Amino acid sequence: MSNVLIVDVGTQSMRGIIFDDKGNMLAKEQVKYKPYLSKENGYMEQSADMYWQVFCSITSALMTKYPQHTQNLLAMSVDTFRDTAVLLDENNNVLRNLILWSDQRVADTSQKLPPLQRCLFKIVGMDRAINAIRKKIKTRWVQQHEPQLWQKVKKVAHVSAWFNYKLTGNLADSYASTIGHLPFDSKGKRWLTEKSLLYPVFDLPLDMMVPLLSPGDLVGEITAQAAAETGLPQGLRLIASGSDKGCETLGVGCVSDNVASVSFGTSSTVQFTTKKYFEPEPFMPAYPAVLKDYYNPEVQIFRGYWMISWFKQNFAKHLEKLAEERGGSVEEIMNEEIASIPAGSDGLVLQPFWQAGLTTPEAKGAIIGFSDFHKRAHVYRAIIEGIDFALREGLERMERRGRKHVDYIAVAGGGSQSDLICQIAADVFNRPVKRVQTYETSALGAAMVTFMACGVFEDQTQAVQSMVRYTDTFTPDAKNAAIYDGIYKNIYLKLYNKLQSFYLELEKEKL
């Protein structure tokens, strides 16, 4: 039996996992780290060197502890979080800390776009959204605030491409990893040309971009230097896969039109897998899937289950000692507290825009319906329900735009470990929710890509049949589903339009 090694690089931890071709997790090493370094409020950076040191410690531990599983490695792959650029000099040395996808600093956009772009974006009603995108382009911020450093930049690569380079010497990336604020044509799966309407939005020379590979392509082989640092065997093949979310969607078995992948992660998303390219929202691209000839239309709640961490840090810190005494987690205690609270949180309704989306740049978070009997647990449950309402709205929008119907939801991400959270999701979506055999679905999806690349499976259908098993199904509770449907249609869907004018006033007041 031959196995594959996957390293899944996350915002808060990194995991190295060995899988067999039946989807069994044979070995795992995980290292948690501080999610970000912050010099100022809203700044979120991290050291590339820290990531590499953790990577080396994980692979070395796997090779040392599990020789029975590592001696027959077919190949390996690395999947990473999205939208985080590594700035490299002429020798591919890292020039500064990485500005993470979650960073909230904004670039100055007073320098106007060319007249043609300004006119067209205004006509189609996307001028505010485009301006919001330009503000979030971190390379633009570096150009404006660190001009001397920017003069040294020769390549702008995503984290995935940088790991490829460190391991093989080949600075290249899967097009399924190229998701973020770079001049990329998602439909064509290639870099934009200078003649493209969108190219001026990014203001990055094309010679700074790295070569693109297809998922399943050979990136290269582990070099002697990388082998010495990581403990990996020299010559081991490195296969291109895709982003964490894209791999996750494959890992939950979302390969047909009747299933949606929902991620209860730091950033929460709902995705389809489809051969037909369609925009999930007007003028927002569908991302290339980790399967050739497929796309992943996606709606994203930027802060998603990060809101659970936010809530825990600010309102449930006192539970840490109790969790330690019980040998569990704070989340488990909070989930116990909300089990007795009825669907709808006794009238609390939450809009989960703790960070605005691109098409709603003025949006902010909101909670309505407070009464004197509401407690901490009500707010916690309202957060979970609010995220689900937003994801349901995104799902239904994509069904309309793609002319598809989803029969069931396959879930992943940290929140999916909770039976209660999965049941709430089933009730809010009013569709069955299925959970696979492992929480490590991003790594599982990358493993499937790697096995397909090595010829073990002919296609994704074979890979899913062999490696994905639905171990739990949560069916909607009719009573709760009816309650949620009423809240969703009569309150939640109206909430943004009712509050939008206030959000604009807050923006005007710089609050």
Stockholm file with secondary structure:
# STOCKHOLM 1.0

chainA/1-511         MSNVLIVDVGTQSMRGIIFDDKGNMLAKEQVKYKPYLSKENGYMEQSADMYWQVFCSITSALMTKYPQHTQNLLAMSVDTFRDTAVLLDENNNVLRNLILWSDQRVADTSQKLPPLQRCLFKIVGMDRAINAIRKKIKTRWVQQHEPQLWQKVKKVAHVSAWFNYKLTGNLADSYASTIGHLPFDSKGKRWLTEKSLLYPVFDLPLDMMVPLLSPGDLVGEITAQAAAETGLPQGLRLIASGSDKGCETLGVGCVSDNVASVSFGTSSTVQFTTKKYFEPEPFMPAYPAVLKDYYNPEVQIFRGYWMISWFKQNFAKHLEKLAEERGGSVEEIMNEEIASIPAGSDGLVLQPFWQAGLTTPEAKGAIIGFSDFHKRAHVYRAIIEGIDFALREGLERMERRGRKHVDYIAVAGGGSQSDLICQIAADVFNRPVKRVQTYETSALGAAMVTFMACGVFEDQTQAVQSMVRYTDTFTPDAKNAAIYDGIYKNIYLKLYNKLQSFYLELEKEKL
#=GR chainA/1-511 SS CCEEEEEEECSSEEEEEEECTTSCEEEEEEEECCSCBCSSTTCCEECHHHHHHHHHHHHHHHHHHCHHHHTTEEEEEEEECSSCEEEECTTCCBCSCEECTTCCCCCCCCSCCCHHHHHHHHHTTCHHHHHHHHHTCHHHHHHHHCHHHHTTCCEEEEHHHHHHHHHHSCCCEEGGGCCSSSSEETTTTEECCTTSTTHHHHCCCGGGSCCEECTTCEEEECCHHHHHHHCCCTTCEEECCCCHHHHHHHHTTCCSTTEEEEECSSSEEEECCBSSCCCSBTTBCCEECSSTTCEECEEEESSTTHHHHHHHHHHCTTHHHHHHHHTSCHHHHHHHHHTTSCTTGGGCEEECCSSCCSSCTTCCCEEECCCTTCCHHHHHHHHHHHHHHHHHHHHHHHHHHHTCCCCEEEEESGGGGCHHHHHHHHHHHTSCEEEESCSCHHHHHHHHHHHHHTTSCSSHHHHHHHHCCEEEEECCCHHHHHHHHHHIIIIIHHHHHHHHHHHHHHHHTTC
#=GC SS_cons         CCEEEEEEECSSEEEEEEECTTSCEEEEEEEECCSCBCSSTTCCEECHHHHHHHHHHHHHHHHHHCHHHHTTEEEEEEEECSSCEEEECTTCCBCSCEECTTCCCCCCCCSCCCHHHHHHHHHTTCHHHHHHHHHTCHHHHHHHHCHHHHTTCCEEEEHHHHHHHHHHSCCCEEGGGCCSSSSEETTTTEECCTTSTTHHHHCCCGGGSCCEECTTCEEEECCHHHHHHHCCCTTCEEECCCCHHHHHHHHTTCCSTTEEEEECSSSEEEECCBSSCCCSBTTBCCEECSSTTCEECEEEESSTTHHHHHHHHHHCTTHHHHHHHHTSCHHHHHHHHHTTSCTTGGGCEEECCSSCCSSCTTCCCEEECCCTTCCHHHHHHHHHHHHHHHHHHHHHHHHHHHTCCCCEEEEESGGGGCHHHHHHHHHHHTSCEEEESCSCHHHHHHHHHHHHHTTSCSSHHHHHHHHCCEEEEECCCHHHHHHHHHHIIIIIHHHHHHHHHHHHHHHHTTC
//
